[in-house]
Amino acid sequence: METQTPTQPSQPQPTSAFNGTNGQPKTTPRRFIRPRASITENPDGFTVHVEMPGVPASGLEVTFENGELTLVGHRATGDGHEVVYRESQPADYRRVFEVDNTIDAGRISASLDQGLLTLSLPKAEAAKPRRIEIGGLN
């Protein structure tokens, strides 16, 4: 379900911007932190928990396209004070999961509570286990 290896941090991702000179694109490297995630499964679907401390709900982007669930969390930038010492990385979060067609993409939901993003990925009805009645028995 995952496209990145668990022990590797994300690599800087290019962000395209126009430099205003003849409309030529300019690529600026952008750093992302790969947030930690936990995935559980039940008969109705999957639940994904992703740690994104410092990200407000307005700073979250959750998209599903071409079988990929992409999560981007933009952390709030400083409060206007000069940083004199920092141990945390001043980067945004990004995580991509490859999702198969057993998920009902139209019913994916997300919530954020105290820096923990929770996603519900319900299984499509056709993918859920079901009991098949046997006919012709007397």
C-alpha positions as CSV (number, residue, x, y, z in Angstrom):
1,M,0.0,0.0,0.0
2,E,3.0,2.3,0.5
3,T,5.2,3.8,-2.2
4,Q,8.1,4.9,0.0
5,T,10.4,2.6,2.0
6,P,9.8,2.8,5.8
7,T,13.4,3.6,6.8
8,Q,14.2,6.2,4.2
9,P,13.3,9.9,4.8
10,S,11.6,11.7,1.9
11,Q,13.8,13.3,-0.6
12,P,13.4,17.0,-1.4
13,Q,10.6,17.5,-3.9
14,P,10.7,20.0,-6.7
15,T,8.2,22.8,-6.7
16,S,7.5,24.6,-9.9
17,A,7.3,28.4,-9.9
18,F,7.6,31.0,-12.6
19,N,10.5,33.4,-12.2
20,G,8.7,36.1,-14.2
21,T,11.4,36.2,-16.9
22,N,9.8,35.2,-20.3
23,G,7.5,32.8,-18.4
24,Q,10.2,30.2,-18.0
25,P,9.7,27.8,-15.1
26,K,12.0,27.9,-12.2
27,T,12.4,24.8,-10.0
28,T,13.0,25.4,-6.3
29,P,13.8,22.4,-4.0
30,R,11.2,21.9,-1.3
31,R,11.9,19.7,1.8
32,F,9.3,17.3,3.1
33,I,9.4,15.2,6.2
34,R,7.9,11.7,5.9
35,P,5.5,11.5,8.8
36,R,5.0,8.2,10.8
37,A,1.9,6.2,10.0
38,S,0.0,3.2,11.4
39,I,-2.5,1.2,9.3
40,T,-5.2,-1.1,10.7
41,E,-7.7,-3.2,8.9
42,N,-11.2,-4.4,9.9
43,P,-13.9,-6.1,7.8
44,D,-15.3,-2.7,6.6
45,G,-12.0,-1.1,5.6
46,F,-8.7,0.4,6.7
47,T,-7.9,3.1,9.2
48,V,-4.7,5.2,8.7
49,H,-3.2,7.3,11.5
50,V,-0.5,9.8,10.5
51,E,1.5,12.0,12.9
52,M,1.5,15.6,11.8
53,P,2.4,17.8,14.8
54,G,2.2,21.5,14.2
55,V,-0.2,21.2,11.2
56,P,-3.5,23.0,11.5
57,A,-6.6,21.5,9.7
58,S,-6.3,24.4,7.2
59,G,-2.8,23.3,6.4
60,L,-3.7,19.8,5.3
61,E,-4.1,18.6,1.7
62,V,-5.5,15.1,1.3
63,T,-6.0,14.0,-2.4
64,F,-6.8,10.7,-4.1
65,E,-5.9,10.3,-7.7
66,N,-5.0,7.4,-10.0
67,G,-4.8,5.0,-7.0
68,E,-2.6,7.2,-4.9
69,L,-3.6,8.8,-1.6
70,T,-1.4,11.8,-1.1
71,L,-1.1,13.6,2.3
72,V,0.6,17.0,2.6
73,G,0.7,18.9,5.8
74,H,2.0,22.5,5.8
75,R,3.2,23.6,9.2
76,A,2.5,27.0,10.6
77,T,5.5,29.2,10.0
78,G,7.1,31.1,13.0
79,D,5.4,33.6,15.1
80,G,7.7,36.5,14.0
81,H,10.4,35.9,16.5
82,E,14.0,35.2,15.7
83,V,15.0,31.6,16.0
84,V,18.1,31.3,18.2
85,Y,18.1,27.5,18.5
86,R,16.2,24.8,16.7
87,E,16.1,21.0,16.9
88,S,13.0,20.5,14.8
89,Q,13.2,20.5,11.1
90,P,11.4,23.5,9.5
91,A,9.8,21.4,6.7
92,D,6.3,20.3,5.7
93,Y,5.1,16.8,5.8
94,R,4.3,14.5,2.8
95,R,3.3,10.9,2.5
96,V,2.0,8.9,-0.5
97,F,0.1,5.6,-0.2
98,E,-0.7,3.4,-3.2
99,V,-4.3,2.2,-2.7
100,D,-5.8,-0.7,-4.7
101,N,-9.3,-0.7,-6.2
102,T,-10.9,-2.5,-3.2
103,I,-11.3,0.9,-1.5
104,D,-14.4,3.0,-2.1
105,A,-12.6,6.3,-3.0
106,G,-15.8,8.3,-2.8
107,R,-16.2,7.5,0.9
108,I,-12.7,8.2,2.2
109,S,-12.9,10.6,5.1
110,A,-10.3,12.4,7.3
111,S,-10.1,14.1,10.7
112,L,-7.3,15.9,12.6
113,D,-7.1,15.9,16.4
114,Q,-4.0,17.2,18.3
115,G,-1.6,16.6,15.4
116,L,-2.9,13.1,14.6
117,L,-4.5,12.7,11.1
118,T,-7.0,9.8,11.0
119,L,-8.2,8.6,7.6
120,S,-11.0,6.1,7.1
121,L,-10.7,4.1,3.9
122,P,-13.9,2.0,3.5
123,K,-13.8,-1.1,1.4
124,A,-16.1,-1.2,-1.7
125,E,-19.2,-3.4,-1.1
126,A,-18.0,-5.9,-3.8
127,A,-14.7,-6.3,-1.9
128,K,-16.2,-7.1,1.5
129,P,-16.4,-10.7,2.7
130,R,-19.8,-12.2,2.3
131,R,-21.5,-15.5,2.9
132,I,-22.7,-17.3,-0.1
133,E,-25.8,-19.4,0.2
134,I,-25.7,-22.9,-1.3
135,G,-28.7,-23.8,-3.4
136,G,-30.1,-27.2,-4.4
137,L,-29.9,-28.7,-0.9
138,N,-32.9,-30.7,0.3
